Amino acid sequence: MAQVNESIENAGRDRILARIRSGLRVPAPKHTAPSAPVAGGVIFAAIVDPLARFCQECALNKTECLLTSDLGASAAAVAEVLASIPTGEIFVQDAPALRRMAALWQERAIRWSSEGGPAETSQATITRAETLVARTGSVVVSSGCGGRGASIVAPVHIVVATMDQLVPGLDEAFARLRASGAVEKNSMLCLITGSSRTADIEKIIVMGAHGPRRVVVVLATG
């Protein structure tokens, strides 16, 4: 059997290793911290209008944001969204506010989270939000909405929220989650920024790759 000349077979690797060894002979300069904090210690500019910023970010990340006057109007807005999707069962978080709103959705078969997790055939899930983040247009949901499957199984995820849940940034969102006990009460907290998508193959965006193709936030401003 002919012997393989390793020096030829691994010539490329040897060149790379030689460059690494050469680079390691000279210590890299140490980076020093700036003498003064950036912009007085503030990294991001303050958000003057959280609602306007949230709507702007939602438009950028392909989240539908429907503003309503109150929860009654939100129930009607959810009914309109349900009318636009195929018939079939919907999965709903078993929360008092959603129970009251469900009177307008009676033409749909409803599976409540108290009855188990969402079925793979569920056409939509409807959940409450733990909080909304204006700076990124993000929604935070927890396992209390029916487990992790509630935010990823169905092709449409509808999130019902109110203005008191909207905070400027992530720091405020985490503080709210800790203060409300959501961190201790739930096994999972999920930060959702836009509908699921990927561009791994041929750099072509495919919606709904790992979760809902459509995320709708119904936000009562009154």
C-alpha positions as CSV (number, residue, x, y, z in Angstrom):
1,M,0.0,0.0,0.0
2,A,1.4,3.4,-1.0
3,Q,2.2,5.7,1.9
4,V,0.5,9.1,2.0
5,N,2.8,12.1,2.2
6,E,1.2,13.9,5.2
7,S,3.3,17.1,4.5
8,I,1.6,17.4,1.1
9,E,-1.9,16.3,2.2
10,N,-1.9,18.8,5.1
11,A,0.0,21.7,3.5
12,G,-2.9,24.1,3.9
13,R,-3.4,23.2,7.6
14,D,0.3,23.6,8.2
15,R,0.3,27.1,6.7
16,I,-2.7,28.2,8.9
17,L,-1.0,26.8,12.0
18,A,2.2,28.5,11.1
19,R,0.4,31.9,10.9
20,I,-1.2,31.3,14.2
21,R,2.1,30.5,15.9
22,S,3.6,33.6,14.4
23,G,0.8,35.7,15.6
24,L,1.0,34.3,19.1
25,R,4.7,35.4,19.4
26,V,3.7,39.0,19.8
27,P,1.2,39.7,22.7
28,A,-1.9,41.5,21.6
29,P,-2.3,45.0,23.0
30,K,-4.7,45.3,25.9
31,H,-7.8,47.4,25.4
32,T,-8.4,50.1,27.9
33,A,-11.9,51.2,29.1
34,P,-13.0,54.6,27.9
35,S,-12.1,57.4,30.3
36,A,-15.7,58.7,30.3
37,P,-19.0,56.8,30.0
38,V,-20.7,56.8,26.6
39,A,-23.2,59.7,26.3
40,G,-23.3,60.2,30.1
41,G,-23.9,56.5,30.7
42,V,-26.9,56.2,28.5
43,I,-26.6,53.8,25.6
44,F,-30.0,54.1,24.1
45,A,-32.0,57.3,23.8
46,A,-35.1,57.6,25.9
47,I,-38.3,56.5,24.4
48,V,-40.7,59.5,24.5
49,D,-43.8,57.7,23.1
50,P,-43.7,54.0,23.9
51,L,-46.9,53.2,21.9
52,A,-45.7,54.9,18.7
53,R,-42.3,53.1,19.0
54,F,-44.0,49.7,19.7
55,C,-46.1,50.1,16.6
56,Q,-43.1,51.2,14.5
57,E,-41.0,48.2,15.6
58,C,-44.0,45.8,15.0
59,A,-44.2,47.0,11.4
60,L,-40.5,46.4,10.9
61,N,-40.5,42.8,12.4
62,K,-43.8,41.8,10.6
63,T,-45.9,41.7,13.7
64,E,-49.5,42.9,13.1
65,C,-50.5,45.4,15.8
66,L,-54.2,46.2,16.2
67,L,-55.0,49.1,18.5
68,T,-58.5,49.1,20.2
69,S,-60.3,51.3,22.6
70,D,-60.9,48.7,25.3
71,L,-61.1,44.9,25.8
72,G,-64.6,44.8,24.4
73,A,-63.3,46.2,21.1
74,S,-60.3,43.8,21.4
75,A,-62.7,40.9,21.5
76,A,-64.3,42.1,18.2
77,A,-60.9,42.6,16.7
78,V,-59.8,39.1,17.5
79,A,-63.1,37.8,16.0
80,E,-62.2,39.6,12.7
81,V,-58.7,38.0,12.7
82,L,-60.3,34.5,13.3
83,A,-62.7,35.1,10.4
84,S,-59.7,35.5,8.1
85,I,-58.2,32.1,8.9
86,P,-59.4,28.6,8.0
87,T,-62.1,27.0,10.0
88,G,-61.0,24.7,12.8
89,E,-60.2,24.6,16.5
90,I,-58.5,27.4,18.2
91,F,-56.5,27.2,21.4
92,V,-57.1,29.8,24.1
93,Q,-55.4,30.5,27.4
94,D,-57.8,29.9,30.2
95,A,-57.7,33.4,31.7
96,P,-60.7,35.3,33.1
97,A,-60.4,38.2,30.6
98,L,-60.2,35.8,27.6
99,R,-63.2,33.8,29.0
100,R,-65.3,37.0,28.9
101,M,-64.1,37.9,25.5
102,A,-64.8,34.4,24.1
103,A,-68.5,35.2,23.8
104,L,-67.7,36.7,20.4
105,W,-65.8,33.6,19.2
106,Q,-68.5,31.0,19.9
107,E,-68.8,30.0,16.2
108,R,-65.2,28.5,16.6
109,A,-64.4,25.3,18.4
110,I,-62.4,26.4,21.5
111,R,-59.9,24.3,23.3
112,W,-59.0,25.9,26.7
113,S,-55.5,25.6,28.1
114,S,-57.0,24.0,31.2
115,E,-58.0,21.1,29.0
116,G,-54.5,20.4,27.8
117,G,-52.0,21.8,25.3
118,P,-52.7,22.9,21.8
119,A,-53.4,20.3,19.1
120,E,-51.2,20.2,16.0
121,T,-54.4,20.9,14.0
122,S,-55.1,24.1,15.9
123,Q,-55.6,27.0,13.5
124,A,-54.7,29.7,16.0
125,T,-53.8,30.3,19.6
126,I,-55.0,33.2,21.7
127,T,-53.0,34.2,24.8
128,R,-52.4,37.1,27.2
129,A,-49.1,38.9,27.3
130,E,-46.9,39.2,30.3
131,T,-45.5,42.4,29.0
132,L,-44.7,44.3,25.8
133,V,-41.4,45.9,24.9
134,A,-41.6,49.1,22.9
135,R,-37.9,49.4,21.9
136,T,-38.0,46.1,20.0
137,G,-41.7,45.5,19.3
138,S,-41.5,42.3,21.4
139,V,-44.0,40.3,23.3
140,V,-43.2,38.4,26.4
141,V,-45.4,35.3,27.1
142,S,-45.0,32.6,29.8
143,S,-45.8,28.9,30.3
144,G,-49.0,30.2,32.0
145,C,-50.5,30.7,28.5
146,G,-50.7,27.0,28.0
147,G,-47.1,25.8,27.9
148,R,-44.5,26.4,25.3
149,G,-46.6,24.9,22.5
150,A,-49.1,27.8,22.8
151,S,-46.6,30.2,21.2
152,I,-45.2,27.9,18.5
153,V,-47.7,25.1,17.4
154,A,-50.4,27.0,15.5
155,P,-49.8,29.0,12.3
156,V,-51.4,32.1,13.9
157,H,-50.6,33.5,17.4
158,I,-52.9,36.2,18.7
159,V,-51.8,38.1,21.8
160,V,-54.2,40.2,23.8
161,A,-52.7,43.0,25.8
162,T,-53.4,46.3,27.5
163,M,-51.5,49.6,27.7
164,D,-50.4,49.0,31.3
165,Q,-48.3,46.1,30.1
166,L,-46.3,48.2,27.7
167,V,-42.8,49.2,28.9
168,P,-40.0,51.1,27.1
169,G,-37.2,48.5,27.1
170,L,-35.9,45.1,28.2
171,D,-34.7,46.3,31.6
172,E,-38.2,47.5,32.5
173,A,-39.7,44.3,31.1
174,F,-37.4,42.1,33.3
175,A,-38.1,44.3,36.3
176,R,-41.9,43.9,35.7
177,L,-41.6,40.1,35.3
178,R,-39.7,39.9,38.6
179,A,-42.1,42.2,40.5
180,S,-45.2,40.3,39.2
181,G,-43.8,37.0,40.3
182,A,-43.8,35.7,36.7
183,V,-40.3,34.4,37.0
184,E,-41.1,32.2,40.0
185,K,-44.5,31.1,38.8
186,N,-43.6,29.9,35.3
187,S,-41.2,27.3,34.0
188,M,-40.8,29.2,30.7
189,L,-40.7,32.9,29.6
190,C,-40.6,33.6,25.9
191,L,-39.6,36.8,24.2
192,I,-41.3,37.0,20.7
193,T,-40.0,39.5,18.2
194,G,-42.0,39.0,15.0
195,S,-43.3,36.0,13.2
196,S,-41.1,32.9,12.8
197,R,-38.7,33.0,9.8
198,T,-35.4,31.7,8.5
199,A,-33.2,32.5,5.5
200,D,-30.7,29.6,6.0
201,I,-31.3,28.2,2.5
202,E,-30.3,30.3,-0.5
203,K,-30.8,33.4,1.7
204,I,-34.6,33.2,0.9
205,I,-36.8,34.2,3.8
206,V,-39.3,31.5,4.7
207,M,-42.1,32.4,7.1
208,G,-43.3,30.1,9.7
209,A,-40.2,28.0,9.8
210,H,-40.1,27.3,13.6
211,G,-43.4,28.8,14.8
212,P,-46.3,30.9,13.7
213,R,-46.2,32.6,10.3
214,R,-48.5,35.3,11.6
215,V,-48.2,37.1,15.0
216,V,-51.0,39.5,15.9
217,V,-51.0,41.8,18.9
218,V,-54.4,43.2,19.9
219,L,-53.6,46.1,22.2
220,A,-56.4,47.9,24.1
221,T,-55.2,51.5,24.6
222,G,-58.1,52.7,26.8
